[in-house]
Amino acid sequence: MATTIKELREQTGLSQGNFAKLFGIPVKSIQNWEQGRTEAPDYLIAMMEELLDKKMKGYKGKKDSRRKE
């Protein structure tokens, strides 16, 4: 998969610890995935991408609606 956990995390601007809390994943797993010691399951990356995409779209929608008022 082209997208990595690190790329997803960096898009959010979250630390490894906060990103881990957001998804309920141990920080050590995030660290291992980012450092290439182990690989995150493809289904998990896909789920994270989808959830983050929806969250960002919702945030942009709220931001845009504030401007219109």
Protein Blocks (a to p, Z undefined) as FASTA:
>chain_A
ZZdfklmmmmnopafklmmmmnopafklmmmmmnomaccdfklmmmmmmmmmmmmmmmmm
mmmmmmmZZ
